[in-house]
Structures are given as structure tokens and as C-alpha cells.
Amino acid sequence: MSDEELMNIEGGMARSYFYGIIVSAVTFLIGLVDGLIRPLSCND
């Protein structure tokens, strides 16, 4: 492979994993804030 081809190689699934982690963290933080603002009790 030439140097130009090596510079154009992308990480494949690494980008998808990165976006998945960001979305998961945002979802978790939204749930955490929602639970702190309006806690719901368990009714049996």
C-alpha cells in the first residue's frame, strides 16, 4: 500500500462504537436527571 492509501484508512466500527457510547451516556444522564427531579415510588 502507498502512503496515501494508508492515510485514507478509516477505523471501521470504531466510529460506531464511539457514537453508541455517547448516545448511551446522554440517555443515562437524562434518566438520572429525570429521576432526581421527579422520583417515582414503587406501588405494590
mmCIF file of the N, C-alpha and C atoms, coordinates in Angstrom:
data_MODEL
# 
_entry.id   MODEL 
# 
loop_
_atom_site.group_PDB 
_atom_site.id 
_atom_site.type_symbol 
_atom_site.label_atom_id 
_atom_site.label_alt_id 
_atom_site.label_comp_id 
_atom_site.label_asym_id 
_atom_site.label_entity_id 
_atom_site.label_seq_id 
_atom_site.pdbx_PDB_ins_code 
_atom_site.Cartn_x 
_atom_site.Cartn_y 
_atom_site.Cartn_z 
_atom_site.occupancy 
_atom_site.B_iso_or_equiv 
_atom_site.pdbx_formal_charge 
_atom_site.auth_seq_id 
_atom_site.auth_comp_id 
_atom_site.auth_asym_id 
_atom_site.auth_atom_id 
_atom_site.pdbx_PDB_model_num 
ATOM 1   N N  . MET A 1 1  ? 0.848   -1.189 0.000  1.00 0.00 ? 1  MET A N  1 
ATOM 2   C CA . MET A 1 1  ? 0.000   0.000  0.000  1.00 0.00 ? 1  MET A CA 1 
ATOM 3   C C  . MET A 1 1  ? 0.881   1.234  0.000  1.00 0.00 ? 1  MET A C  1 
ATOM 4   N N  . SER A 1 2  ? 0.394   2.248  -0.680 1.00 0.00 ? 2  SER A N  1 
ATOM 5   C CA . SER A 1 2  ? 1.150   3.502  -0.685 1.00 0.00 ? 2  SER A CA 1 
ATOM 6   C C  . SER A 1 2  ? 0.832   4.307  0.565  1.00 0.00 ? 2  SER A C  1 
ATOM 7   N N  . ASP A 1 3  ? 1.632   5.315  0.809  1.00 0.00 ? 3  ASP A N  1 
ATOM 8   C CA . ASP A 1 3  ? 1.415   6.168  1.989  1.00 0.00 ? 3  ASP A CA 1 
ATOM 9   C C  . ASP A 1 3  ? 0.056   6.855  1.935  1.00 0.00 ? 3  ASP A C  1 
ATOM 10  N N  . GLU A 1 4  ? -0.375  7.234  0.725  1.00 0.00 ? 4  GLU A N  1 
ATOM 11  C CA . GLU A 1 4  ? -1.673  7.911  0.584  1.00 0.00 ? 4  GLU A CA 1 
ATOM 12  C C  . GLU A 1 4  ? -2.819  6.970  0.947  1.00 0.00 ? 4  GLU A C  1 
ATOM 13  N N  . GLU A 1 5  ? -2.730  5.713  0.531  1.00 0.00 ? 5  GLU A N  1 
ATOM 14  C CA . GLU A 1 5  ? -3.767  4.732  0.868  1.00 0.00 ? 5  GLU A CA 1 
ATOM 15  C C  . GLU A 1 5  ? -3.794  4.475  2.375  1.00 0.00 ? 5  GLU A C  1 
ATOM 16  N N  . LEU A 1 6  ? -2.634  4.423  3.000  1.00 0.00 ? 6  LEU A N  1 
ATOM 17  C CA . LEU A 1 6  ? -2.583  4.195  4.435  1.00 0.00 ? 6  LEU A CA 1 
ATOM 18  C C  . LEU A 1 6  ? -3.211  5.347  5.209  1.00 0.00 ? 6  LEU A C  1 
ATOM 19  N N  . MET A 1 7  ? -3.065  6.565  4.714  1.00 0.00 ? 7  MET A N  1 
ATOM 20  C CA . MET A 1 7  ? -3.628  7.729  5.397  1.00 0.00 ? 7  MET A CA 1 
ATOM 21  C C  . MET A 1 7  ? -5.150  7.779  5.256  1.00 0.00 ? 7  MET A C  1 
ATOM 22  N N  . ASN A 1 8  ? -5.705  7.108  4.242  1.00 0.00 ? 8  ASN A N  1 
ATOM 23  C CA . ASN A 1 8  ? -7.143  7.148  3.996  1.00 0.00 ? 8  ASN A CA 1 
ATOM 24  C C  . ASN A 1 8  ? -7.911  6.003  4.655  1.00 0.00 ? 8  ASN A C  1 
ATOM 25  N N  . ILE A 1 9  ? -7.223  5.121  5.367  1.00 0.00 ? 9  ILE A N  1 
ATOM 26  C CA . ILE A 1 9  ? -7.896  4.000  6.027  1.00 0.00 ? 9  ILE A CA 1 
ATOM 27  C C  . ILE A 1 9  ? -8.690  4.534  7.215  1.00 0.00 ? 9  ILE A C  1 
ATOM 28  N N  . GLU A 1 10 ? -9.948  4.139  7.297  1.00 0.00 ? 10 GLU A N  1 
ATOM 29  C CA . GLU A 1 10 ? -10.795 4.551  8.419  1.00 0.00 ? 10 GLU A CA 1 
ATOM 30  C C  . GLU A 1 10 ? -10.897 3.410  9.412  1.00 0.00 ? 10 GLU A C  1 
ATOM 31  N N  . GLY A 1 11 ? -11.311 3.720  10.628 1.00 0.00 ? 11 GLY A N  1 
ATOM 32  C CA . GLY A 1 11 ? -11.309 2.753  11.708 1.00 0.00 ? 11 GLY A CA 1 
ATOM 33  C C  . GLY A 1 11 ? -12.424 1.733  11.670 1.00 0.00 ? 11 GLY A C  1 
ATOM 34  N N  . GLY A 1 12 ? -13.278 1.757  10.706 1.00 0.00 ? 12 GLY A N  1 
ATOM 35  C CA . GLY A 1 12 ? -14.349 0.769  10.619 1.00 0.00 ? 12 GLY A CA 1 
ATOM 36  C C  . GLY A 1 12 ? -15.413 0.994  11.680 1.00 0.00 ? 12 GLY A C  1 
ATOM 37  N N  . MET A 1 13 ? -15.571 0.021  12.565 1.00 0.00 ? 13 MET A N  1 
ATOM 38  C CA . MET A 1 13 ? -16.625 0.078  13.577 1.00 0.00 ? 13 MET A CA 1 
ATOM 39  C C  . MET A 1 13 ? -16.277 0.984  14.754 1.00 0.00 ? 13 MET A C  1 
ATOM 40  N N  . ALA A 1 14 ? -15.059 1.457  14.849 1.00 0.00 ? 14 ALA A N  1 
ATOM 41  C CA . ALA A 1 14 ? -14.669 2.291  15.989 1.00 0.00 ? 14 ALA A CA 1 
ATOM 42  C C  . ALA A 1 14 ? -15.550 3.539  16.077 1.00 0.00 ? 14 ALA A C  1 
ATOM 43  N N  . ARG A 1 15 ? -15.886 4.110  14.958 1.00 0.00 ? 15 ARG A N  1 
ATOM 44  C CA . ARG A 1 15 ? -16.728 5.307  14.956 1.00 0.00 ? 15 ARG A CA 1 
ATOM 45  C C  . ARG A 1 15 ? -18.130 4.981  15.467 1.00 0.00 ? 15 ARG A C  1 
ATOM 46  N N  . SER A 1 16 ? -18.668 3.832  15.075 1.00 0.00 ? 16 SER A N  1 
ATOM 47  C CA . SER A 1 16 ? -19.995 3.420  15.537 1.00 0.00 ? 16 SER A CA 1 
ATOM 48  C C  . SER A 1 16 ? -20.000 3.174  17.038 1.00 0.00 ? 16 SER A C  1 
ATOM 49  N N  . TYR A 1 17 ? -18.936 2.547  17.537 1.00 0.00 ? 17 TYR A N  1 
ATOM 50  C CA . TYR A 1 17 ? -18.836 2.323  18.983 1.00 0.00 ? 17 TYR A CA 1 
ATOM 51  C C  . TYR A 1 17 ? -18.772 3.648  19.723 1.00 0.00 ? 17 TYR A C  1 
ATOM 52  N N  . PHE A 1 18 ? -18.026 4.598  19.186 1.00 0.00 ? 18 PHE A N  1 
ATOM 53  C CA . PHE A 1 18 ? -17.904 5.914  19.815 1.00 0.00 ? 18 PHE A CA 1 
ATOM 54  C C  . PHE A 1 18 ? -19.266 6.590  19.891 1.00 0.00 ? 18 PHE A C  1 
ATOM 55  N N  . TYR A 1 19 ? -20.002 6.594  18.792 1.00 0.00 ? 19 TYR A N  1 
ATOM 56  C CA . TYR A 1 19 ? -21.330 7.210  18.789 1.00 0.00 ? 19 TYR A CA 1 
ATOM 57  C C  . TYR A 1 19 ? -22.278 6.471  19.729 1.00 0.00 ? 19 TYR A C  1 
ATOM 58  N N  . GLY A 1 20 ? -22.182 5.166  19.789 1.00 0.00 ? 20 GLY A N  1 
ATOM 59  C CA . GLY A 1 20 ? -23.025 4.383  20.694 1.00 0.00 ? 20 GLY A CA 1 
ATOM 60  C C  . GLY A 1 20 ? -22.765 4.720  22.148 1.00 0.00 ? 20 GLY A C  1 
ATOM 61  N N  . ILE A 1 21 ? -21.495 4.895  22.502 1.00 0.00 ? 21 ILE A N  1 
ATOM 62  C CA . ILE A 1 21 ? -21.155 5.251  23.879 1.00 0.00 ? 21 ILE A CA 1 
ATOM 63  C C  . ILE A 1 21 ? -21.679 6.638  24.213 1.00 0.00 ? 21 ILE A C  1 
ATOM 64  N N  . ILE A 1 22 ? -21.563 7.581  23.288 1.00 0.00 ? 22 ILE A N  1 
ATOM 65  C CA . ILE A 1 22 ? -22.065 8.940  23.526 1.00 0.00 ? 22 ILE A CA 1 
ATOM 66  C C  . ILE A 1 22 ? -23.575 8.923  23.711 1.00 0.00 ? 22 ILE A C  1 
ATOM 67  N N  . VAL A 1 23 ? -24.298 8.212  22.854 1.00 0.00 ? 23 VAL A N  1 
ATOM 68  C CA . VAL A 1 23 ? -25.758 8.148  22.959 1.00 0.00 ? 23 VAL A CA 1 
ATOM 69  C C  . VAL A 1 23 ? -26.171 7.468  24.259 1.00 0.00 ? 23 VAL A C  1 
ATOM 70  N N  . SER A 1 24 ? -25.468 6.417  24.639 1.00 0.00 ? 24 SER A N  1 
ATOM 71  C CA . SER A 1 24 ? -25.778 5.730  25.899 1.00 0.00 ? 24 SER A CA 1 
ATOM 72  C C  . SER A 1 24 ? -25.551 6.638  27.100 1.00 0.00 ? 24 SER A C  1 
ATOM 73  N N  . ALA A 1 25 ? -24.471 7.389  27.091 1.00 0.00 ? 25 ALA A N  1 
ATOM 74  C CA . ALA A 1 25 ? -24.170 8.293  28.205 1.00 0.00 ? 25 ALA A CA 1 
ATOM 75  C C  . ALA A 1 25 ? -25.220 9.397  28.303 1.00 0.00 ? 25 ALA A C  1 
ATOM 76  N N  . VAL A 1 26 ? -25.633 9.950  27.170 1.00 0.00 ? 26 VAL A N  1 
ATOM 77  C CA . VAL A 1 26 ? -26.650 11.003 27.180 1.00 0.00 ? 26 VAL A CA 1 
ATOM 78  C C  . VAL A 1 26 ? -27.973 10.448 27.691 1.00 0.00 ? 26 VAL A C  1 
ATOM 79  N N  . THR A 1 27 ? -28.355 9.254  27.244 1.00 0.00 ? 27 THR A N  1 
ATOM 80  C CA . THR A 1 27 ? -29.591 8.630  27.708 1.00 0.00 ? 27 THR A CA 1 
ATOM 81  C C  . THR A 1 27 ? -29.552 8.374  29.208 1.00 0.00 ? 27 THR A C  1 
ATOM 82  N N  . PHE A 1 28 ? -28.414 7.886  29.701 1.00 0.00 ? 28 PHE A N  1 
ATOM 83  C CA . PHE A 1 28 ? -28.259 7.641  31.133 1.00 0.00 ? 28 PHE A CA 1 
ATOM 84  C C  . PHE A 1 28 ? -28.389 8.945  31.920 1.00 0.00 ? 28 PHE A C  1 
ATOM 85  N N  . LEU A 1 29 ? -27.748 10.001 31.460 1.00 0.00 ? 29 LEU A N  1 
ATOM 86  C CA . LEU A 1 29 ? -27.811 11.281 32.173 1.00 0.00 ? 29 LEU A CA 1 
ATOM 87  C C  . LEU A 1 29 ? -29.223 11.860 32.170 1.00 0.00 ? 29 LEU A C  1 
ATOM 88  N N  . ILE A 1 30 ? -29.945 11.708 31.077 1.00 0.00 ? 30 ILE A N  1 
ATOM 89  C CA . ILE A 1 30 ? -31.332 12.179 31.024 1.00 0.00 ? 30 ILE A CA 1 
ATOM 90  C C  . ILE A 1 30 ? -32.176 11.414 32.034 1.00 0.00 ? 30 ILE A C  1 
ATOM 91  N N  . GLY A 1 31 ? -32.002 10.103 32.108 1.00 0.00 ? 31 GLY A N  1 
ATOM 92  C CA . GLY A 1 31 ? -32.740 9.295  33.084 1.00 0.00 ? 31 GLY A CA 1 
ATOM 93  C C  . GLY A 1 31 ? -32.364 9.641  34.510 1.00 0.00 ? 31 GLY A C  1 
ATOM 94  N N  . LEU A 1 32 ? -31.092 9.905  34.754 1.00 0.00 ? 32 LEU A N  1 
ATOM 95  C CA . LEU A 1 32 ? -30.636 10.276 36.093 1.00 0.00 ? 32 LEU A CA 1 
ATOM 96  C C  . LEU A 1 32 ? -31.247 11.595 36.537 1.00 0.00 ? 32 LEU A C  1 
ATOM 97  N N  . VAL A 1 33 ? -31.207 12.589 35.673 1.00 0.00 ? 33 VAL A N  1 
ATOM 98  C CA . VAL A 1 33 ? -31.784 13.895 35.996 1.00 0.00 ? 33 VAL A CA 1 
ATOM 99  C C  . VAL A 1 33 ? -33.285 13.781 36.177 1.00 0.00 ? 33 VAL A C  1 
ATOM 100 N N  . ASP A 1 34 ? -33.948 13.020 35.329 1.00 0.00 ? 34 ASP A N  1 
ATOM 101 C CA . ASP A 1 34 ? -35.392 12.830 35.445 1.00 0.00 ? 34 ASP A CA 1 
ATOM 102 C C  . ASP A 1 34 ? -35.737 12.162 36.773 1.00 0.00 ? 34 ASP A C  1 
ATOM 103 N N  . GLY A 1 35 ? -34.952 11.171 37.185 1.00 0.00 ? 35 GLY A N  1 
ATOM 104 C CA . GLY A 1 35 ? -35.194 10.504 38.456 1.00 0.00 ? 35 GLY A CA 1 
ATOM 105 C C  . GLY A 1 35 ? -34.958 11.405 39.645 1.00 0.00 ? 35 GLY A C  1 
ATOM 106 N N  . LEU A 1 36 ? -34.016 12.314 39.542 1.00 0.00 ? 36 LEU A N  1 
ATOM 107 C CA . LEU A 1 36 ? -33.761 13.238 40.647 1.00 0.00 ? 36 LEU A CA 1 
ATOM 108 C C  . LEU A 1 36 ? -34.833 14.327 40.726 1.00 0.00 ? 36 LEU A C  1 
ATOM 109 N N  . ILE A 1 37 ? -35.328 14.773 39.593 1.00 0.00 ? 37 ILE A N  1 
ATOM 110 C CA . ILE A 1 37 ? -36.321 15.854 39.564 1.00 0.00 ? 37 ILE A CA 1 
ATOM 111 C C  . ILE A 1 37 ? -37.686 15.350 40.004 1.00 0.00 ? 37 ILE A C  1 
ATOM 112 N N  . ARG A 1 38 ? -38.111 14.206 39.507 1.00 0.00 ? 38 ARG A N  1 
ATOM 113 C CA . ARG A 1 38 ? -39.434 13.681 39.878 1.00 0.00 ? 38 ARG A CA 1 
ATOM 114 C C  . ARG A 1 38 ? -39.344 12.195 40.174 1.00 0.00 ? 38 ARG A C  1 
ATOM 115 N N  . PRO A 1 39 ? -38.914 11.857 41.375 1.00 0.00 ? 39 PRO A N  1 
ATOM 116 C CA . PRO A 1 39 ? -38.790 10.427 41.718 1.00 0.00 ? 39 PRO A CA 1 
ATOM 117 C C  . PRO A 1 39 ? -40.162 9.757  41.791 1.00 0.00 ? 39 PRO A C  1 
ATOM 118 N N  . LEU A 1 40 ? -40.243 8.562  41.287 1.00 0.00 ? 40 LEU A N  1 
ATOM 119 C CA . LEU A 1 40 ? -41.479 7.779  41.322 1.00 0.00 ? 40 LEU A CA 1 
ATOM 120 C C  . LEU A 1 40 ? -41.292 6.625  42.285 1.00 0.00 ? 40 LEU A C  1 
ATOM 121 N N  . SER A 1 41 ? -42.254 6.443  43.167 1.00 0.00 ? 41 SER A N  1 
ATOM 122 C CA . SER A 1 41 ? -42.151 5.331  44.118 1.00 0.00 ? 41 SER A CA 1 
ATOM 123 C C  . SER A 1 41 ? -42.789 4.078  43.525 1.00 0.00 ? 41 SER A C  1 
ATOM 124 N N  . CYS A 1 42 ? -42.361 2.940  44.019 1.00 0.00 ? 42 CYS A N  1 
ATOM 125 C CA . CYS A 1 42 ? -42.931 1.659  43.580 1.00 0.00 ? 42 CYS A CA 1 
ATOM 126 C C  . CYS A 1 42 ? -44.184 1.374  44.406 1.00 0.00 ? 42 CYS A C  1 
ATOM 127 N N  . ASN A 1 43 ? -45.298 1.196  43.758 1.00 0.00 ? 43 ASN A N  1 
ATOM 128 C CA . ASN A 1 43 ? -46.553 0.874  44.440 1.00 0.00 ? 43 ASN A CA 1 
ATOM 129 C C  . ASN A 1 43 ? -46.864 -0.584 44.218 1.00 0.00 ? 43 ASN A C  1 
ATOM 130 N N  . ASP A 1 44 ? -46.972 -1.341 45.309 1.00 0.00 ? 44 ASP A N  1 
ATOM 131 C CA . ASP A 1 44 ? -47.278 -2.768 45.193 1.00 0.00 ? 44 ASP A CA 1 
ATOM 132 C C  . ASP A 1 44 ? -48.775 -2.992 45.122 1.00 0.00 ? 44 ASP A C  1 
# 
